[in-house]
Amino acid sequence: MKLVNSDAVFRVLRETGEVRRPRQSRCCERSRSACKVLATGDAQINASAPAGKHMFQDMRGAPDGASHEADLCIIGGGTAGLALARLMIGKPFKVIVLESGGFKSEWPTQSLYQGESVGQQYEALEANRSRFLGGSSNCWGGWCRIFDEQDFEARDWVPNSGWPITKAQLDPYYVKARDVLEVGQAPFDEAYWREKLAPEGIDLMQLAGSDVQTVINQFSPPTRMGIRYRKEIEAATNVHVHLNANVVDIATGAEAKGVTELKVVTLGGKTATVRARAYVLACGGIENARLLLASNGTQPAGLGNDNDVVGRYFMDHPRISSLSFRMQDQKRYRRVYDHTLALTRRRLSVAHLKMAAHFAPTLEVQRQKGLLNSRTYVTAHYHGELTGGYARLRRMRQMLRDGRRFGLPLRRLAKYAIAGAPAAIAMAPDAVVGLYDNIINPERKDREFTFETVIEPVPNPQSRVTLGEAKDALGMNVARVDWRLTDWRLTSQDRDNFIQSVSMVNGALRERGVVTSMNNGRSGDPAEMWEKDVQWCWHHMGTTRMHENPKQGVVDQHCKVHGVANLFIAGSSVFPTVSSDTPTLTLVALALRLGEHLTGVLGSVAL
């Protein structure tokens, strides 16, 4: 891969007056000796830290109006940001990471995620992300899979498809990403896993000759990036992490050809500026677009938004439950295919590797029938689970869990508990039986299952993130998410993709006698379920998509913002298409690829 010469890039920027190589930071001496935040996440400062030891710094305890300079500034200490920062350890240049939160979730910071949802029904924006060190790796389930080669290709049946890079170009970084996420290097090959499972008395379904295949997922522990790599980053001599540091503006010169500095604030009102030779925006699929749109001092439509692409193509993976059935020979198949086991500590472990399986149309069938990718799971149901009372109780439990995870005030948690009390009382008799059923979970029990299907959405420019009129506590306009699914060629392509995919899975399994129909009074008809029960997967993607044409994308193949010489973007917001699989492994691979590119761009000369 050819790397851009750093001197050439920054010479152009200096000639246009957009940016200069920074001087030694005025705060450099202080940063070498200062300020370790206690693990409890409060603002207390350890002023006796030894000189030369670079540590995490809490901006709430720093002087107001401080100025910092570096070779590279990473905005966001989440999965992509920390993967990139870790790669930079030991490199001959200074790196600053700006993280909005601390070491744990705190509601005042988490509430900065509050926004508006105006399209397809969607979860509250403050309840589906984590705004503290490690980002959404803190609420990640650990699912990992490499995208298929076809996912990167331009498909004539998928509007706006095609990546400017191939899977082969990303493969070396997938290997490294698997190490970062502690997944291991076992293949995803069906034959490999069939052999591994045999001694356990477990098998993968024989689907040869059908339109569907078994697809393997593997699991990270999951890796909580802020916990797992905190000590490693803390010990680095060239990486500085500033906590509770919120970037509210990306400033540029008069022609917006390069970033000149970042405006950083705390919730308490302290300010700072950060200047660097290169900047990486790594705040997630919603916030990346929000910050670009809000940085409109030079470009009224937002930084990097000359062609009105920033924020467009917002995607999540639609998720729908449908047909009910019973599974034959549960002992043989359930442990590997049952989604409910994979979501718990009972997930299947073989030779110290954790895995699960699902069904998908073969790549050949996708091409022949004009389908996008999808994955269909088998989902077990437990005693009383399909009743209305159980659904209310489950929702209350989810809200309480999210409340603890995101640091919601106690009064709000109490409100959730009180609201769910009647359902809890009414469900008490069933709850005892259900608790036994869940804990003991006999494999031989004749259990009810449904299909749960996750589809790859069609990239839709009308599905987008914009700025709302309301302001957050920092004075920034909140994000407005208008999630839309796609109508194309006078049909609902996303809907048709779901219906065809689950119907093919259902047909293939019934033909082989693996599943049998149920008469339970709930049709579970795919068309009906699409109309009333489309859920999501909390994957925020596509809003700063990668494309070589600035009119169709925000960043180029190196994740550099078109027209802005020293601004790059990391994370799933750069995905042009999103497959049907979890994005974490791919976004880490892209972050590592970007890190290698930036190493060449910045050269070997430090400040």
C-alpha positions as CSV (number, residue, x, y, z in Angstrom):
1,M,0.0,0.0,0.0
2,K,1.4,3.4,-1.0
3,L,1.5,5.9,1.9
4,V,1.2,9.6,1.5
5,N,4.3,11.5,2.3
6,S,3.7,13.5,5.5
7,D,5.9,16.5,4.5
8,A,4.0,16.8,1.2
9,V,0.6,16.8,3.0
10,F,1.6,19.3,5.6
11,R,3.5,21.5,3.2
12,V,0.2,22.0,1.2
13,L,-1.6,22.9,4.4
14,R,1.0,25.4,5.5
15,E,1.0,27.1,2.1
16,T,-2.8,27.6,2.3
17,G,-2.5,28.8,5.9
18,E,-4.7,25.9,7.2
19,V,-2.4,24.3,9.6
20,R,1.2,24.3,10.9
21,R,3.5,21.9,12.6
22,P,2.8,22.5,16.3
23,R,5.2,23.9,18.7
24,Q,6.1,22.2,22.0
25,S,2.9,22.2,24.1
26,R,2.8,24.8,26.9
27,C,1.4,22.1,29.1
28,C,4.0,19.6,28.2
29,E,5.9,19.6,31.5
30,R,2.7,19.4,33.5
31,S,1.4,16.5,31.4
32,R,4.6,14.5,32.2
33,S,4.2,14.7,35.9
34,A,0.5,14.9,36.5
35,C,-2.7,13.7,37.3
36,K,-3.9,10.1,37.6
37,V,-7.6,9.8,38.0
38,L,-8.7,7.4,40.7
39,A,-10.3,4.2,39.5
40,T,-13.6,5.3,41.0
41,G,-13.8,7.9,38.1
42,D,-13.9,11.0,40.3
43,A,-11.9,14.2,39.6
44,Q,-9.3,13.8,42.4
45,I,-5.8,14.3,41.2
46,N,-2.7,12.4,42.2
47,A,-0.2,15.3,42.2
48,S,2.6,13.1,43.4
49,A,2.8,11.0,40.2
50,P,6.5,10.5,39.2
51,A,7.9,12.7,36.5
52,G,8.1,11.1,33.1
53,K,5.1,8.7,33.8
54,H,2.3,9.5,31.3
55,M,-1.1,8.8,32.8
56,F,-4.8,9.4,32.3
57,Q,-5.8,13.0,33.1
58,D,-9.2,14.2,34.1
59,M,-9.9,17.6,32.4
60,R,-12.1,18.5,35.3
61,G,-9.0,18.9,37.4
62,A,-6.9,20.6,34.8
63,P,-6.4,24.4,34.5
64,D,-9.0,26.3,32.6
65,G,-7.9,27.4,29.1
66,A,-5.2,24.8,28.8
67,S,-3.6,24.2,25.4
68,H,-2.3,20.9,24.2
69,E,-0.4,19.9,21.1
70,A,0.4,16.5,19.6
71,D,1.2,14.7,16.4
72,L,-2.1,12.8,16.4
73,C,-5.3,13.5,18.2
74,I,-8.0,10.8,18.5
75,I,-11.5,12.1,19.3
76,G,-13.2,9.3,21.2
77,G,-11.8,6.5,23.5
78,G,-14.2,3.8,22.4
79,T,-13.5,0.5,20.6
80,A,-12.0,2.1,17.4
81,G,-10.3,4.9,19.2
82,L,-8.5,2.7,21.8
83,A,-7.6,0.1,19.2
84,L,-5.9,2.9,17.2
85,A,-4.3,4.4,20.3
86,R,-2.9,1.1,21.4
87,L,-1.4,0.6,17.9
88,M,0.4,3.9,18.4
89,I,2.2,2.9,21.6
90,G,5.9,3.2,21.2
91,K,5.7,5.1,17.9
92,P,7.9,8.2,17.6
93,F,5.2,10.7,17.9
94,K,2.9,12.1,20.6
95,V,-0.8,11.0,20.7
96,I,-3.7,12.6,22.6
97,V,-7.0,10.7,23.1
98,L,-10.0,12.9,24.1
99,E,-12.7,10.8,25.9
100,S,-16.0,12.4,26.8
101,G,-16.5,10.2,29.9
102,G,-14.4,8.8,32.7
103,F,-13.7,5.3,33.9
104,K,-17.3,4.5,34.6
105,S,-20.7,5.5,33.4
106,E,-22.1,8.8,34.9
107,W,-25.5,10.1,34.0
108,P,-24.5,13.7,33.3
109,T,-22.1,12.6,30.6
110,Q,-24.4,9.8,29.3
111,S,-27.2,12.2,29.0
112,L,-25.2,14.1,26.3
113,Y,-26.4,11.2,24.0
114,Q,-30.0,12.2,24.4
115,G,-31.5,13.1,21.0
116,E,-34.5,12.8,18.8
117,S,-35.9,9.8,16.8
118,V,-38.3,10.8,14.0
119,G,-38.3,7.8,11.6
120,Q,-38.7,4.1,12.0
121,Q,-39.3,3.2,15.7
122,Y,-36.0,3.3,17.5
123,E,-34.6,3.0,21.0
124,A,-33.8,6.2,22.9
125,L,-30.3,7.4,21.8
126,E,-29.0,7.6,25.4
127,A,-29.9,3.9,26.0
128,N,-28.1,2.2,23.2
129,R,-24.5,3.5,23.6
130,S,-21.9,3.9,26.4
131,R,-20.2,7.2,26.9
132,F,-17.2,6.3,29.0
133,L,-13.7,4.9,28.5
134,G,-14.1,1.9,26.2
135,G,-17.2,3.2,24.6
136,S,-19.8,0.7,23.5
137,S,-17.4,-2.2,24.0
138,N,-18.8,-1.8,27.6
139,C,-22.2,-3.0,26.5
140,W,-21.1,-5.3,23.6
141,G,-22.2,-9.0,23.5
142,G,-18.9,-10.2,22.0
143,W,-20.3,-11.5,18.7
144,C,-17.6,-11.6,15.9
145,R,-17.6,-12.6,12.3
146,I,-15.6,-11.5,9.2
147,F,-17.6,-10.0,6.4
148,D,-18.0,-12.1,3.3
149,E,-16.1,-11.1,0.1
150,Q,-19.4,-10.3,-1.6
151,D,-20.2,-7.8,1.1
152,F,-17.4,-5.6,-0.2
153,E,-18.5,-5.8,-3.9
154,A,-20.7,-3.6,-5.9
155,R,-23.9,-5.6,-6.4
156,D,-26.2,-4.5,-9.2
157,W,-29.3,-5.5,-7.2
158,V,-28.2,-3.4,-4.2
159,P,-28.3,0.4,-4.8
160,N,-25.3,2.3,-3.4
161,S,-23.3,-0.8,-2.8
162,G,-19.6,-1.4,-3.2
163,W,-16.5,-0.6,-1.0
164,P,-13.4,1.1,-2.5
165,I,-11.4,-1.7,-0.8
166,T,-11.6,-5.5,-1.1
167,K,-11.8,-8.1,1.5
168,A,-8.3,-9.3,0.5
169,Q,-7.0,-5.8,1.4
170,L,-8.6,-6.0,4.9
171,D,-7.8,-9.6,5.6
172,P,-4.4,-8.9,7.3
173,Y,-6.1,-6.5,9.6
174,Y,-8.8,-9.0,10.5
175,V,-6.1,-11.2,11.8
176,K,-4.8,-8.4,14.0
177,A,-8.3,-7.3,15.0
178,R,-9.0,-10.9,16.3
179,D,-6.0,-10.6,18.6
180,V,-7.2,-7.2,19.9
181,L,-10.7,-8.6,20.6
182,E,-9.3,-11.8,22.0
183,V,-11.3,-14.0,19.6
184,G,-8.5,-16.3,18.6
185,Q,-7.6,-17.4,15.0
186,A,-9.9,-20.5,14.5
187,P,-11.4,-20.6,11.1
188,F,-15.1,-19.8,10.4
189,D,-15.2,-22.9,8.2
190,E,-18.2,-25.2,8.7
191,A,-16.2,-28.4,8.2
192,Y,-13.7,-27.4,10.9
193,W,-16.4,-26.8,13.4
194,R,-18.3,-30.0,12.5
195,E,-15.2,-32.0,13.4
196,K,-14.7,-30.1,16.6
197,L,-18.3,-30.6,17.7
198,A,-18.5,-34.3,17.0
199,P,-16.9,-35.5,20.3
200,E,-19.5,-33.4,22.2
201,G,-22.4,-35.2,20.5
202,I,-23.4,-32.0,18.7
203,D,-23.7,-31.5,15.0
204,L,-24.3,-28.9,12.4
205,M,-27.4,-29.4,10.2
206,Q,-26.8,-31.1,6.8
207,L,-28.0,-28.4,4.3
208,A,-26.1,-29.4,1.2
209,G,-28.2,-28.9,-1.9
210,S,-30.5,-26.4,-0.3
211,D,-30.6,-22.6,-0.7
212,V,-29.3,-22.0,2.8
213,Q,-26.1,-22.7,4.7
214,T,-24.9,-22.8,8.3
215,V,-22.8,-19.8,9.2
216,I,-20.4,-19.7,12.2
217,N,-20.0,-16.8,14.7
218,Q,-17.2,-16.7,17.3
219,F,-17.1,-14.8,20.5
220,S,-14.8,-12.3,22.2
221,P,-14.9,-12.7,26.0
222,P,-16.2,-9.8,25.3
223,T,-13.2,-7.5,25.5
224,R,-14.0,-4.3,27.4
225,M,-11.5,-2.0,25.7
226,G,-11.2,0.5,28.5
227,I,-10.6,-2.1,31.2
228,R,-8.5,-4.6,29.1
229,Y,-6.0,-2.1,27.8
230,R,-6.1,0.6,30.4
231,K,-2.8,-0.4,32.1
232,E,-1.1,-0.9,28.7
233,I,-2.1,2.6,27.5
234,E,-1.4,4.1,30.9
235,A,2.2,2.9,30.8
236,A,2.9,4.3,27.4
237,T,5.3,7.2,27.1
238,N,3.7,8.7,24.1
239,V,0.0,8.3,24.6
240,H,-2.0,10.8,26.8
241,V,-5.7,10.2,27.5
242,H,-7.8,13.1,28.6
243,L,-11.0,12.1,30.4
244,N,-14.2,14.1,30.7
245,A,-13.0,16.1,27.6
246,N,-15.8,16.8,25.2
247,V,-15.0,18.1,21.7
248,V,-17.7,20.6,20.7
249,D,-16.1,22.1,17.6
250,I,-13.5,21.1,14.9
251,A,-12.0,24.3,13.7
252,T,-10.5,24.9,10.3
253,G,-8.9,27.7,8.3
254,A,-10.9,29.9,6.0
255,E,-11.0,27.4,3.1
256,A,-11.6,24.4,5.4
257,K,-8.8,22.4,3.8
258,G,-7.4,21.3,7.1
259,V,-8.2,21.2,10.8
260,T,-6.4,23.8,12.9
261,E,-7.6,23.0,16.4
262,L,-10.3,21.4,18.5
263,K,-12.4,23.2,21.1
264,V,-12.8,21.0,24.2
265,V,-15.0,21.6,27.2
266,T,-16.1,19.9,30.4
267,L,-19.6,19.8,31.8
268,G,-18.4,22.1,34.5
269,G,-17.5,24.8,32.0
270,K,-13.7,24.4,31.7
271,T,-12.2,24.8,28.2
272,A,-9.1,23.7,26.4
273,T,-7.7,23.6,22.9
274,V,-5.9,20.8,21.2
275,R,-3.7,21.2,18.1
276,A,-2.3,18.3,16.1
277,R,-0.8,17.4,12.8
278,A,-3.6,14.8,12.2
279,Y,-7.0,14.1,13.8
280,V,-9.1,11.0,13.9
281,L,-12.8,11.2,14.6
282,A,-13.9,8.0,16.5
283,C,-17.1,8.8,18.3
284,G,-19.5,6.3,16.8
285,G,-21.9,6.1,14.0
286,I,-24.2,8.8,15.3
287,E,-21.8,11.2,17.0
288,N,-19.3,11.2,14.1
289,A,-21.9,12.8,11.9
290,R,-23.3,15.0,14.6
291,L,-19.9,16.6,15.4
292,L,-19.1,17.1,11.7
293,L,-22.5,18.8,11.2
294,A,-22.0,20.9,14.3
295,S,-18.6,22.1,13.2
296,N,-20.1,24.6,10.8
297,G,-18.0,27.7,11.5
298,T,-16.4,27.7,8.1
299,Q,-18.8,25.4,6.1
300,P,-22.4,26.2,7.0
301,A,-23.6,22.7,6.1
302,G,-20.9,21.2,8.3
303,L,-17.3,20.1,8.0
304,G,-16.7,17.7,5.1
305,N,-20.3,18.2,3.9
306,D,-20.0,20.1,0.6
307,N,-22.0,17.4,-1.1
308,D,-24.7,16.9,1.6
309,V,-23.6,13.3,2.3
310,V,-22.6,13.6,6.0
311,G,-25.2,11.9,8.1
312,R,-26.9,10.2,5.2
313,Y,-27.1,6.4,4.8
314,F,-27.6,5.8,8.5
315,M,-28.1,2.0,9.0
316,D,-28.8,-0.4,11.7
317,H,-29.6,-4.1,11.2
318,P,-33.4,-4.8,11.2
319,R,-34.2,-7.7,13.5
320,I,-37.6,-9.6,13.3
321,S,-39.0,-12.6,15.1
322,S,-41.4,-14.8,13.1
323,L,-42.5,-18.5,12.6
324,S,-42.9,-20.8,15.6
325,F,-41.8,-24.4,15.5
326,R,-40.5,-27.4,17.5
327,M,-37.1,-28.8,16.9
328,Q,-36.4,-32.5,16.4
329,D,-33.4,-34.0,18.1
330,Q,-32.8,-30.9,20.3
331,K,-29.8,-32.5,22.1
332,R,-28.0,-32.8,18.8
333,Y,-28.6,-29.3,17.5
334,R,-29.9,-26.9,20.1
335,R,-26.6,-26.0,21.9
336,V,-25.1,-24.7,18.7
337,Y,-28.1,-23.0,17.1
338,D,-30.1,-21.6,20.0
339,H,-29.7,-17.9,20.2
340,T,-30.9,-17.7,23.9
341,L,-27.9,-19.9,25.0
342,A,-25.5,-17.8,22.9
343,L,-26.7,-14.7,24.8
344,T,-25.9,-16.2,28.2
345,R,-23.0,-17.8,29.9
346,R,-24.3,-21.1,28.6
347,R,-22.9,-20.3,25.1
348,L,-21.2,-23.3,23.6
349,S,-17.5,-23.6,24.3
350,V,-15.4,-26.1,22.3
351,A,-11.7,-26.5,22.9
352,H,-11.8,-23.2,24.8
353,L,-13.4,-21.4,21.9
354,K,-16.9,-20.0,22.1
355,M,-19.1,-20.2,19.0
356,A,-22.7,-20.2,17.8
357,A,-24.3,-20.9,14.4
358,H,-27.1,-19.4,12.3
359,F,-28.6,-19.8,8.9
360,A,-28.2,-17.7,5.8
361,P,-28.9,-17.9,2.1
362,T,-25.9,-19.1,0.2
363,L,-23.9,-16.4,-1.6
364,E,-24.9,-18.0,-4.9
365,V,-28.6,-17.8,-4.1
366,Q,-28.2,-14.2,-3.0
367,R,-26.8,-13.4,-6.5
368,Q,-29.4,-15.4,-8.3
369,K,-32.4,-14.1,-6.4
370,G,-31.2,-10.5,-5.8
371,L,-31.1,-10.9,-2.0
372,L,-28.9,-9.1,0.5
373,N,-27.2,-10.9,3.3
374,S,-29.1,-12.1,6.3
375,R,-28.8,-14.4,9.3
376,T,-31.5,-16.3,11.0
377,Y,-31.3,-17.7,14.5
378,V,-33.2,-20.3,16.4
379,T,-34.6,-18.7,19.6
380,A,-36.0,-20.9,22.4
381,H,-38.9,-19.8,24.5
382,Y,-39.3,-20.5,28.2
383,H,-42.3,-20.9,30.5
384,G,-44.7,-17.9,30.4
385,E,-42.3,-15.9,28.2
386,L,-44.7,-15.2,25.4
387,T,-47.4,-13.7,27.7
388,G,-48.1,-10.0,27.9
389,G,-47.2,-9.9,31.5
390,Y,-43.8,-11.4,30.9
391,A,-43.2,-8.9,28.1
392,R,-43.8,-6.0,30.5
393,L,-41.6,-7.6,33.1
394,R,-38.8,-8.2,30.6
395,R,-39.1,-4.5,29.5
396,M,-38.8,-3.4,33.1
397,R,-35.8,-5.5,33.7
398,Q,-34.1,-4.1,30.6
399,M,-34.8,-0.6,31.7
400,L,-33.4,-1.2,35.1
401,R,-30.3,-2.9,33.7
402,D,-29.8,0.0,31.2
403,G,-30.2,2.4,34.1
404,R,-27.4,0.8,36.0
405,R,-25.2,0.5,32.9
406,F,-25.7,4.2,31.9
407,G,-25.8,5.8,35.4
408,L,-29.4,6.9,35.4
409,P,-30.5,8.8,38.5
410,L,-32.1,6.7,41.2
411,R,-35.5,8.5,40.9
412,R,-35.7,7.3,37.3
413,L,-34.8,3.7,38.2
414,A,-37.5,3.9,41.0
415,K,-40.0,5.1,38.4
416,Y,-39.3,2.0,36.2
417,A,-39.6,-0.3,39.2
418,I,-42.9,1.1,40.3
419,A,-44.3,1.0,36.8
420,G,-43.5,-2.7,36.5
421,A,-44.7,-3.8,39.9
422,P,-48.2,-4.8,38.9
423,A,-46.8,-7.1,36.1
424,A,-44.3,-8.6,38.5
425,I,-47.0,-9.4,41.1
426,A,-49.3,-10.9,38.5
427,M,-46.5,-13.0,37.1
428,A,-45.3,-14.3,40.4
429,P,-46.7,-17.9,40.1
430,D,-45.4,-18.3,36.5
431,A,-42.1,-16.7,37.6
432,V,-41.3,-19.5,39.9
433,V,-41.8,-22.1,37.2
434,G,-40.1,-19.9,34.6
435,L,-37.1,-19.4,36.9
436,Y,-36.7,-23.2,37.2
437,D,-37.1,-23.6,33.5
438,N,-34.4,-21.0,32.7
439,I,-31.9,-22.3,35.3
440,I,-32.3,-26.0,34.8
441,N,-33.1,-25.6,31.1
442,P,-33.5,-29.3,30.3
443,E,-32.2,-30.0,26.8
444,R,-34.7,-32.8,26.2
445,K,-37.8,-30.8,27.0
446,D,-40.1,-30.3,24.0
447,R,-39.6,-26.6,23.7
448,E,-41.1,-24.0,21.5
449,F,-38.8,-22.0,19.2
450,T,-39.1,-19.1,16.8
451,F,-36.9,-17.8,14.0
452,E,-35.2,-14.5,14.6
453,T,-33.8,-12.9,11.5
454,V,-31.3,-10.1,11.1
455,I,-31.1,-8.6,7.6
456,E,-28.6,-6.4,5.7
457,P,-30.4,-3.2,5.0
458,V,-30.2,-1.4,1.6
459,P,-28.1,1.8,1.9
460,N,-30.7,4.5,1.9
461,P,-29.6,8.2,1.5
462,Q,-32.9,9.3,3.1
463,S,-32.1,7.4,6.3
464,R,-30.0,10.0,8.1
465,V,-28.6,11.8,11.1
466,T,-29.2,15.5,11.2
467,L,-29.1,18.1,14.0
468,G,-32.2,18.7,16.1
469,E,-33.2,22.1,17.4
470,A,-32.8,21.2,21.1
471,K,-29.4,21.7,22.8
472,D,-27.5,19.5,25.2
473,A,-25.8,20.6,28.4
474,L,-22.7,21.7,26.4
475,G,-24.8,23.9,24.1
476,M,-24.5,21.5,21.1
477,N,-27.5,20.7,19.0
478,V,-28.7,17.1,19.7
479,A,-28.7,14.4,17.1
480,R,-31.9,13.7,15.2
481,V,-32.1,10.1,13.8
482,D,-34.4,9.4,11.0
483,W,-34.0,5.6,10.5
484,R,-35.7,4.5,7.3
485,L,-35.9,1.2,5.5
486,T,-35.9,1.1,1.7
487,D,-38.5,1.0,-1.0
488,W,-37.0,0.4,-4.4
489,R,-38.4,-0.5,-7.8
490,L,-42.0,-0.1,-6.3
491,T,-41.4,-2.8,-3.7
492,S,-40.0,-2.8,-0.2
493,Q,-36.6,-4.4,-0.8
494,D,-35.8,-4.7,2.9
495,R,-39.2,-6.3,3.6
496,D,-38.9,-8.7,0.7
497,N,-35.4,-9.7,1.6
498,F,-36.6,-10.6,5.1
499,I,-39.6,-12.6,3.9
500,Q,-37.7,-14.6,1.3
501,S,-34.7,-15.3,3.6
502,V,-36.7,-16.6,6.5
503,S,-39.0,-18.6,4.1
504,M,-36.0,-20.3,2.6
505,V,-34.6,-21.2,6.0
506,N,-38.0,-22.5,7.1
507,G,-38.4,-24.6,3.9
508,A,-35.0,-26.1,4.0
509,L,-35.3,-27.2,7.7
510,R,-38.8,-28.6,7.2
511,E,-37.8,-30.6,4.1
512,R,-35.1,-32.3,6.2
513,G,-37.5,-33.0,9.1
514,V,-35.5,-30.9,11.5
515,V,-38.4,-28.7,12.5
516,T,-42.2,-29.1,12.7
517,S,-45.0,-26.6,12.7
518,M,-46.8,-25.5,15.8
519,N,-50.5,-24.6,16.2
520,N,-50.2,-22.1,19.1
521,G,-52.6,-19.4,18.0
522,R,-49.8,-17.1,16.9
523,S,-49.3,-17.1,13.1
524,G,-45.8,-15.5,13.2
525,D,-46.3,-14.9,9.5
526,P,-43.2,-13.1,8.2
527,A,-45.2,-10.4,6.3
528,E,-47.3,-9.7,9.4
529,M,-44.4,-9.6,11.7
530,W,-42.5,-7.1,9.4
531,E,-45.4,-4.7,9.7
532,K,-45.6,-4.7,13.5
533,D,-42.4,-5.8,15.0
534,V,-39.2,-4.6,13.4
535,Q,-36.5,-4.2,16.0
536,W,-32.8,-3.2,15.8
537,C,-29.4,-4.4,16.8
538,W,-27.8,-1.2,18.2
539,H,-25.4,-1.0,15.3
540,H,-24.9,2.6,14.1
541,M,-23.3,2.6,10.7
542,G,-22.9,4.4,7.3
543,T,-23.2,8.1,8.2
544,T,-19.7,9.0,7.0
545,R,-19.5,6.3,4.3
546,M,-16.3,5.4,2.4
547,H,-16.4,6.2,-1.3
548,E,-13.8,7.5,-3.8
549,N,-16.4,9.9,-5.2
550,P,-16.9,12.9,-2.8
551,K,-20.5,13.1,-4.1
552,Q,-21.2,9.6,-2.8
553,G,-19.1,9.4,0.3
554,V,-17.5,11.4,3.1
555,V,-14.2,9.6,3.3
556,D,-11.8,8.0,0.8
557,Q,-10.3,4.5,1.0
558,H,-7.9,5.6,3.7
559,C,-10.8,7.0,5.8
560,K,-9.6,10.6,5.1
561,V,-12.4,13.1,4.9
562,H,-12.7,14.4,1.3
563,G,-11.3,17.9,1.0
564,V,-9.8,18.0,4.5
565,A,-6.2,17.0,4.4
566,N,-5.6,16.0,8.0
567,L,-9.0,14.7,9.3
568,F,-9.7,10.9,9.3
569,I,-12.6,8.9,10.6
570,A,-12.6,5.5,12.4
571,G,-15.5,3.3,13.2
572,S,-18.6,1.7,11.5
573,S,-19.8,5.1,10.3
574,V,-17.5,4.6,7.3
575,F,-19.1,1.3,6.2
576,P,-20.7,1.8,2.7
577,T,-22.7,-1.5,3.2
578,V,-23.0,-3.4,6.4
579,S,-23.5,-7.1,5.7
580,S,-25.8,-8.8,8.3
581,D,-23.1,-9.4,10.9
582,T,-22.0,-7.6,13.9
583,P,-19.7,-4.7,12.9
584,T,-17.1,-4.7,15.8
585,L,-14.5,-7.0,14.3
586,T,-14.6,-5.1,11.0
587,L,-14.4,-1.7,12.5
588,V,-11.4,-2.7,14.6
589,A,-9.7,-4.1,11.4
590,L,-10.4,-0.8,9.6
591,A,-9.0,1.2,12.6
592,L,-5.8,-0.9,12.5
593,R,-5.5,-0.3,8.8
594,L,-6.0,3.4,9.3
595,G,-3.3,3.3,12.1
596,E,-0.8,1.8,9.7
597,H,-1.6,4.4,7.1
598,L,-1.3,7.3,9.6
599,T,2.1,5.9,10.8
600,G,3.3,6.4,7.2
601,V,1.6,9.8,6.9
602,L,3.1,11.2,10.1
603,G,6.5,9.8,9.4
604,S,9.1,9.1,12.0
605,V,9.9,12.6,13.2
606,A,8.2,13.5,16.5
607,L,7.6,17.0,17.8
